[in-house]
C-alpha cells in the first residue's frame, strides 16, 4: 500500500494541474475575447453614438485612439511581464481595460468617450501581448498550436459576431451596453486568473535582484509611437500629407525616435532591448508580420466597399464576403503543425505567404461586375494561406527564447503587426484615392464617391473606378506579401534555433 501512495498522489496532482491549466486557458480566451470584440463591436453603433453625443467630425478617433494606445503600450507590457511576471501585468491590464469600459459607458460627450477609449487601449495592450505570451508559457512546443488555434478561433468568432452584437445592443438596448457587456466577461477572466494562475519559479533576467522599470524609456516609446502613429492615422484624412501639421508630426516623431535610441542604449534594462533586432530570427519575423499587418488592410477595409459598390450587395451580405476568411484562417492555423513539423517553421510560412500573394494577385482579374461567390472563394483561400503563414512564425519565434525574454519577443511581433496595419490604412487609402482621382478626373475621394453610390446618384463609370481602385489596393497587398516572402527567404534562418524545454 505504502508503495502505491506516491503514484496515487502524483496522479491526483497531475489532474489538479490539468484542471488549473484548463481554467487559465478559459481565462485567456475570455481576455482575448474582450480585446477582439472591442475591435469590431463599436463600429455598427457609431450612428447611435454620434446621434446621442454629437462629434461626427472626430468620431474616427474612437478607433484611432484605442489603436494608438494598444500599439504603443505593447513593448512596455512585454518588458514588464519579463521582469515581474505575467500575472501582475495581466491583472493590472484587465483592471485598466474594465475601468476604461465603465468610464466609456458613462461618457457625456464625444471628447470624453475618446479619452476613455484611450484608457481602454492602455489596458488592451496588456491583454493582447500577455495572453499570447502566457499561451506559450502554458504549453510546450509540441502542444502550442492547440492553444494558438483556440485563440485564433476567438478572434474569428469575435470578428463575425462583434458587428452584429453591437448593432443589436445599439438598436434594442442602448449603445452604452456595448461597453458594459465587458464588465461581466472581464470579471470572470480576472477571477479565474487570480484563483488559478500560479506562475512557477523561472529563470530570471539579468540583474533581476535590482529590477527597475525603465520609466524614461517607456515614456519615450509611448511619445514616439503616439506621434508617428497619429501622423499616419490622420495624414490624408484630417489634413493633406504635405501640410504643416503632417510634416510637423513626422519631424517630431523622427526626433523622438532618436531620443528612444539614446535613452534605451543607456538604460540598464531597456523597454526595447537591442537583441530584438540583432537576432536574425526575431528580426525576420517582426518584419514579416509587419508586412502581414500591411496586407490585411486590403480585404478588411476595402472589400466591403467593393462588395456593396461594385457587386451591389447589401451591407450584411458584404460583411459575409469579408468574414469567410475568419473560417479558414483558424482551421489552417490548427493544421499547420503537421506541415512545420516536416519542413520547418520558415518553409511553412514561405508556403503560406507565397499562396497568399497568388490569391491577392488574382483579385484584379475577377470579371466586372462579377458574382458574389468569386471574391468569397478568394477570401476563403486567402484565410487558409495566412493561417499557414502566421501561426508557425509566432510559435517558432516564441520557441527560440526563454521565459525571461518571451514577453518582450511576443510584444515586438505584435507591435510590428499593429504598426503595419496602421501604415497600410494610410498607404492604401492614398493609393485608392489616387486611382479614383485619375479615373474620375479628380472628382472626389473614396468616401465621397461611395456616399454618392449609396444615394443612387453616381454613374456606372464610378463603379468601374471603384473596382480599379480596389484592384490597385490588392496589388499593393500582393507586393507586401512578396516583401514578407523575401524577408523570410533572405533573413530568417532555414531552421529556427529552438531552445530545449
C-alpha positions in Angstrom: 0.0 0.0 0.0 2.7 2.4 1.0 4.4 1.9 -2.4 1.4 3.0 -4.3 0.5 6.1 -2.3 3.1 8.4 -4.1 1.8 7.3 -7.5 -1.8 8.0 -6.5 -0.8 11.4 -5.1 1.2 12.1 -8.3 -1.8 11.3 -10.4 -4.1 13.5 -8.4 -1.6 16.3 -8.6 -1.5 15.9 -12.4 -5.2 16.0 -12.6 -5.3 19.1 -10.5 -2.7 20.8 -12.7 -4.7 19.9 -15.8 -7.9 21.4 -14.3 -6.0 24.5 -13.2 -4.4 24.9 -16.7 -7.9 24.5 -18.2 -9.2 27.3 -16.0 -6.4 29.6 -17.0 -6.9 28.8 -20.7 -10.6 29.7 -20.3 -9.5 33.0 -18.7 -7.1 33.7 -21.5 -9.8 33.1 -24.1 -12.2 35.4 -22.2 -9.5 38.1 -22.0 -8.7 37.7 -25.7 -12.5 37.9 -26.5 -12.5 41.3 -24.7 -9.8 42.7 -26.9 -11.1 41.1 -30.1 -14.7 42.1 -29.6 -13.7 45.7 -28.8 -12.1 46.0 -32.2 -15.4 45.3 -34.0 -18.4 45.8 -31.8 -18.2 49.6 -31.7 -18.3 50.1 -35.5 -22.0 49.3 -36.0 -23.1 51.6 -33.2 -21.4 54.8 -34.5 -24.7 56.3 -35.8 -26.4 55.9 -32.4 -23.3 57.2 -30.5 -23.0 60.3 -32.8 -26.7 60.9 -32.6 -26.5 60.9 -28.8 -23.2 62.6 -28.1 -22.5 64.6 -31.3 -18.9 65.0 -32.5 -19.3 63.5 -36.0 -16.1 65.2 -37.2 -13.9 63.4 -34.7 -15.7 60.1 -34.2 -12.9 58.2 -36.1 -10.8 58.8 -33.0 -13.0 56.2 -31.2 -11.0 53.7 -33.2 -7.7 55.5 -33.8 -7.2 56.5 -30.1 -7.8 52.9 -29.0 -5.4 51.5 -31.6 -2.7 54.0 -30.8 -2.9 53.2 -27.1 -2.8 49.5 -27.7 0.1 49.7 -30.1 2.5 51.9 -28.2 2.0 50.1 -24.9 2.7 46.6 -26.3 6.6 46.9 -25.9 6.2 48.3 -22.4 3.9 45.5 -21.2 6.2 42.9 -22.8 9.2 44.1 -20.9 7.2 44.4 -17.6 6.0 40.8 -17.9 9.5 39.5 -18.4 10.7 41.4 -15.3 7.8 41.0 -12.9 5.9 38.0 -14.3 2.8 37.6 -16.5 0.1 37.5 -13.7 0.5 41.0 -12.3 0.7 42.6 -15.7 -2.4 40.7 -17.0 -4.4 41.5 -13.9 -3.4 45.2 -14.0 -4.1 45.4 -17.7 -7.5 43.8 -17.4 -8.4 46.1 -14.5 -7.5 49.2 -16.5 -9.4 47.9 -19.5 -12.5 47.3 -17.4 -12.2 50.8 -15.8 -12.0 52.3 -19.3 -15.1 50.3 -20.3 -17.0 51.6 -17.3 -15.9 55.1 -18.0 -16.9 54.8 -21.7 -20.4 53.7 -20.6 -20.7 57.0 -18.6 -19.3 59.3 -21.3 -21.2 62.6 -21.5 -19.7 63.9 -24.8 -17.5 62.6 -27.7 -14.3 64.1 -26.3 -14.9 62.2 -23.0 -15.7 59.0 -24.9 -12.5 59.3 -26.9 -10.4 59.9 -23.8 -12.0 56.8 -22.1 -11.4 54.7 -25.2 -7.7 55.6 -24.9 -7.8 54.4 -21.3 -9.3 51.1 -22.6 -6.5 50.9 -25.1 -3.9 51.3 -22.3 -5.3 48.1 -20.8 -5.9 46.4 -24.1 -2.2 46.4 -24.9 -1.6 44.2 -21.8 -4.4 41.9 -22.8 -3.1 41.2 -26.3 0.5 40.8 -25.5 0.4 39.0 -22.2 -2.3 36.5 -23.3 -0.1 35.4 -26.3 2.9 35.1 -24.0 1.1 33.1 -21.4 -0.2 30.8 -24.1 3.4 29.9 -24.9 4.3 29.6 -21.2 1.5 27.1 -20.5 2.2 24.7 -23.4 5.4 23.0 -24.6 6.3 23.4 -28.3 4.5 20.2 -29.3 1.2 21.4 -27.8 1.4 25.1 -28.6 -0.6 25.0 -31.8 -3.6 23.8 -29.7 -3.8 26.9 -27.6 -2.9 29.2 -30.5 -5.7 27.7 -32.6 -8.2 28.3 -29.8 -7.1 32.0 -29.6 -7.4 32.3 -33.4 -10.9 30.9 -33.1 -11.8 33.5 -30.5 -10.6 36.2 -32.9 -12.6 34.6 -35.8 -15.9 34.4 -33.8 -15.4 37.9 -32.5 -14.9 39.3 -36.0 -18.1 37.7 -37.2 -20.2 38.3 -34.1 -18.9 41.7 -33.0 -20.6 43.9 -35.6 -24.0 42.1 -35.2 -23.9 42.2 -31.4 -23.0 45.9 -31.5 -25.9 46.6 -33.8 -28.4 44.6 -31.7 -27.3 46.4 -28.5 -27.5 49.8 -30.1 -30.9 49.2 -31.7 -32.7 47.4 -28.9 -30.9 48.5 -25.7 -28.5 51.4 -25.6 -25.1 51.9 -27.1 -23.6 52.2 -23.6 -24.3 48.4 -23.2 -21.5 47.8 -25.8 -19.1 48.8 -23.1 -21.0 47.5 -20.0 -21.0 44.0 -21.5 -17.2 43.9 -21.0 -17.6 44.0 -17.2 -19.0 40.5 -16.5 -16.7 38.9 -19.1 -13.7 40.7 -17.7 -14.7 40.0 -14.1 -14.9 36.2 -14.9 -11.5 36.3 -16.6 -10.0 38.2 -13.6 -11.4 35.8 -11.1 -10.0 32.7 -13.0 -6.6 34.3 -13.4 -6.3 35.4 -9.7 -7.5 32.0 -8.5 -5.9 29.5 -10.8 -2.8 31.2 -12.4 0.3 30.3 -10.3 3.5 31.0 -12.1 6.4 28.6 -11.2 9.9 29.8 -10.5 11.6 30.5 -13.8 15.0 31.7 -15.0 15.4 35.3 -14.0 16.5 38.1 -16.3 19.9 39.7 -15.7 20.1 42.0 -12.7 16.7 40.7 -11.6 17.6 41.4 -8.0 17.8 45.1 -8.9 14.9 45.1 -11.4 13.6 48.5 -12.1 11.1 49.9 -14.5 12.7 51.9 -17.3 10.3 54.8 -17.0 12.3 57.1 -19.2 12.3 54.5 -22.0 8.6 53.7 -21.6 7.7 57.4 -21.8 9.9 57.9 -24.9 8.5 54.9 -26.6 4.9 56.0 -25.8 5.6 59.6 -27.1 7.4 58.5 -30.2 4.9 55.8 -31.2 1.9 58.1 -30.4 3.2 60.9 -32.5 4.2 58.8 -35.5 1.0 56.7 -35.5 -1.1 59.9 -35.2 0.7 61.2 -38.3 -0.1 58.0 -40.2 -3.7 57.8 -39.0 -4.6 61.4 -39.7 -2.4 62.1 -42.7 -4.5 62.4 -45.8 -7.7 62.4 -43.7 -7.7 65.3 -41.3 -5.1 67.2 -43.3 -3.1 66.7 -46.5 0.1 64.7 -46.4 2.4 67.6 -47.2 0.6 70.1 -44.9 2.3 71.8 -42.0 0.6 69.5 -39.3 1.6 66.4 -41.1 5.2 67.4 -41.7 5.5 68.7 -38.1 4.2 65.4 -36.7 6.6 63.3 -38.8 9.6 65.6 -37.9 8.7 65.4 -34.2 8.3 61.6 -34.4 11.7 61.2 -36.0 13.3 63.4 -33.4 11.6 61.3 -30.6 12.8 58.1 -32.3 16.3 59.4 -31.9 15.5 60.1 -28.2 14.3 56.5 -27.8 17.5 55.1 -29.2 19.6 57.4 -27.0 17.6 56.6 -23.8 17.4 52.8 -24.5 21.2 52.5 -25.2 21.9 53.9 -21.8 19.2 52.0 -19.8 20.2 49.1 -17.6 17.1 47.2 -18.6 15.6 48.9 -21.7 12.0 48.6 -22.7 13.1 47.7 -26.3 16.4 45.8 -26.0 18.8 45.8 -28.9 18.8 42.0 -29.2 15.2 42.1 -30.6 16.7 43.3 -33.9 20.1 41.8 -33.7 18.8 38.2 -33.7 18.0 37.2 -37.3 15.0 35.0 -36.4 13.2 37.7 -34.3 14.1 40.5 -36.8 12.8 38.5 -39.7 9.5 37.5 -38.0 9.0 41.1 -36.9 9.4 42.4 -40.5 7.3 39.6 -42.0 4.4 40.1 -39.6 4.6 43.9 -40.2 4.0 43.1 -43.8 1.1 40.8 -42.8 -0.5 43.8 -41.0 0.0 45.9 -44.1 -1.7 43.4 -46.5 -4.6 42.6 -44.1 -5.8 46.2 -44.7 -6.8 45.4 -48.3 -9.6 43.0 -47.6 -10.6 44.2 -44.2 -11.1 47.8 -45.2 -11.7 47.9 -48.9 -13.5 44.6 -49.7 -16.8 45.7 -48.1 -16.8 48.8 -50.2 -16.1 46.7 -53.3 -18.9 44.2 -52.4 -21.5 47.0 -52.0 -20.5 49.5 -54.7 -19.4 47.1 -57.4 -21.3 43.9 -56.7 -24.4 45.6 -55.4 -24.6 43.6 -52.3 -26.4 44.7 -49.1 -24.3 45.5 -46.1 -25.0 42.2 -44.4 -24.1 40.2 -47.5 -20.9 42.4 -48.0 -19.9 41.6 -44.4 -20.3 37.9 -45.1 -18.0 38.1 -48.1 -15.3 39.5 -45.8 -16.0 37.3 -42.8 -15.4 34.0 -44.6 -11.7 34.3 -44.2 -12.1 34.0 -40.5 -13.5 30.5 -41.0 -10.4 29.1 -42.9 -7.8 31.0 -41.0 -8.0 29.2 -37.6 -8.6 25.8 -39.3 -5.4 26.3 -41.4 -3.5 27.5 -38.3 -4.5 24.4 -36.3 -3.4 22.1 -39.1 -0.1 24.0 -39.8 1.7 22.0 -37.2 1.6 18.9 -39.4 3.4 20.9 -42.1 6.1 22.7 -40.0 7.0 19.5 -38.2 8.0 18.2 -41.6 9.5 21.1 -43.4 10.2 23.7 -40.5 8.7 27.0 -39.4 10.3 29.1 -42.1 9.4 27.0 -45.1 5.8 26.6 -43.9 5.5 30.3 -43.6 7.0 30.8 -47.0 4.4 28.4 -48.5 1.6 30.3 -46.8 2.7 33.8 -47.8 3.5 32.6 -51.3 0.0 31.3 -51.8 -1.4 34.5 -50.2 0.5 36.6 -52.8 -1.0 34.5 -55.6 -4.6 34.9 -54.3 -4.2 38.6 -53.8 -2.8 38.9 -57.4 -5.8 37.0 -58.7 -8.3 39.6 -57.3 -7.8 42.2 -60.1 -8.5 39.5 -62.7 -12.1 39.0 -61.4 -14.7 39.8 -64.1 -16.6 43.1 -63.8 -19.0 43.3 -62.2 -18.8 39.6 -61.3 -20.7 37.5 -58.8 -20.5 37.4 -55.0 -19.0 33.8 -54.9 -15.8 34.9 -56.7 -14.3 37.2 -54.1 -15.8 34.9 -51.4 -13.8 32.0 -52.8 -10.6 34.1 -52.9 -11.2 35.1 -49.3 -11.6 31.5 -48.2 -8.3 30.6 -49.9 -6.6 33.7 -48.5 -7.6 32.9 -44.9 -6.2 29.4 -45.3 -2.9 30.7 -46.7 -2.5 33.3 -43.9 -3.2 30.8 -41.2 -0.4 28.7 -42.6 1.8 31.8 -42.5 1.2 33.5 -39.2 0.9 30.7 -36.6 4.2 28.9 -37.5 6.1 32.2 -37.2 4.5 33.1 -33.8 5.0 29.6 -32.4 8.5 29.4 -33.9 9.8 32.7 -32.6 8.4 32.1 -29.1 10.3 28.8 -29.0 13.6 30.4 -29.7 13.7 32.4 -26.4 13.4 31.5 -22.7 10.8 32.7 -20.3 12.7 35.9 -19.4 12.7 37.1 -23.0 9.4 35.7 -24.3 7.2 38.7 -23.2 9.5 41.2 -25.0 9.7 39.0 -28.1 5.9 38.4 -28.4 5.2 42.1 -27.8 7.7 43.1 -30.5 6.0 40.8 -33.0 2.5 42.1 -32.2 3.8 45.7 -32.2 5.1 45.3 -35.7 1.9 43.7 -37.0 -0.2 46.6 -35.5 2.1 49.2 -36.9 1.9 47.5 -40.3 -1.9 47.8 -40.2 -1.7 51.5 -39.3 0.7 52.1 -42.1 -1.4 50.0 -44.5 -4.6 52.0 -43.8 -2.8 55.3 -44.7 -0.8 53.9 -47.6 -3.6 52.0 -49.3 -6.1 54.9 -48.6 -3.8 57.1 -50.6 -3.5 54.6 -53.4 -7.3 54.1 -53.7 -7.9 57.9 -53.7 -5.1 58.4 -56.2 -6.6 55.8 -58.6 -10.1 57.3 -58.2 -8.8 60.8 -58.9 -7.1 59.6 -62.1 -10.2 57.7 -63.3 -12.7 60.4 -62.5 -10.6 63.4 -63.3 -10.2 64.5 -59.6 -14.0 64.2 -58.9 -13.5 63.1 -55.3 -12.1 60.6 -52.9 -13.3 57.1 -51.9 -15.6 58.3 -49.1 -17.4 60.9 -51.2 -17.8 58.5 -54.2 -19.2 55.7 -52.1 -21.7 58.1 -50.5 -22.9 59.1 -53.9 -23.3 55.5 -54.9 -25.4 54.8 -51.8 -27.6 57.8 -52.7 -28.0 56.4 -56.2 -26.5 59.5 -57.9 -23.3 58.0 -59.3 -23.0 56.8 -62.9 -21.7 53.4 -64.0 -18.3 54.8 -64.7 -17.9 55.4 -61.0 -18.4 51.7 -60.2 -15.6 50.9 -62.7 -13.4 53.5 -61.0 -14.0 51.9 -57.5 -13.2 48.5 -58.9 -10.0 49.8 -60.4 -9.1 51.5 -57.1 -9.7 48.3 -55.0 -7.8 46.2 -57.6 -4.8 48.6 -57.2 -5.0 48.1 -53.4 -5.0 44.3 -53.7 -1.9 44.5 -56.0 -0.3 46.6 -53.2 -1.2 43.9 -50.7 0.3 41.3 -53.0 3.5 43.4 -53.1 3.5 43.4 -49.2 3.1 39.6 -49.3 6.1 39.3 -51.7 8.1 41.5 -49.4 7.3 39.2 -46.5 8.4 36.2 -48.6 11.7 37.8 -49.5 12.4 38.8 -45.8 11.9 35.2 -44.7 13.9 33.8 -47.6 16.9 36.1 -47.2 16.9 37.0 -43.5 15.4 34.2 -41.5 17.5 31.0 -40.8 16.1 27.9 -42.5 15.9 26.2 -39.2 14.8 28.3 -36.2 17.2 27.9 -33.2 14.5 26.3 -31.0 15.5 26.1 -27.3 15.3 22.8 -25.3 12.4 22.8 -22.9 
